[in-house]
Amino acid sequence: MLTKDTISDNIKDCQYAVRGAIPIRGEEIMREIGAGKKFPFPKTTPCNIGNPQAVGQGHMTFNREVLSTSLYPNLLESSLISEDAKNRVRAFRANSSPLGAYTGNSKGLEFVRESVARFIEERDGPAVKANVDNIYLTNGASEAVR
């Protein structure tokens, strides 16, 4: 079982350095490239702050469809929205407070955490039993650290 005593010292000693030495050096290199210094690459790509489009990932259309339709439910009737997104919106509406309301649980919506637990168990096999009470949903790493 994972406890304070059994967790790796590397984890205990890690730092949340989203603005740490590596991204700072990347910015320095970009300034040096701009000043004419040659490197074996033409540019750096900052990946410390969740920058998937900078490395070629497409836009997250599904998430946008779900959010848009959650905000404007009339889109449930639109052919512009995928059926998968519509089904997700219907599930949210059936299992949660109206969009923008507090969830009532700082861990996140229970039915979503249950879905995450099922995913973990399906992905990792029958030996893993994910506990929904140990799953926390956040708006990102910075929010989770706070």
Secondary structure, DSSP 8 states (H G I E B T S, - for coil): ---TTTS-HHHHT----TTSHHHHHHHHHHHHHHTT---SSS-----TT--GGGGT----HHHHHHHHHHH-GGGGG-TTS-HHHHHHHHHHHHHS-STTS--SSTT--HHHHHHHHHHHHHHH-TT----GGG----SSHHHHH-
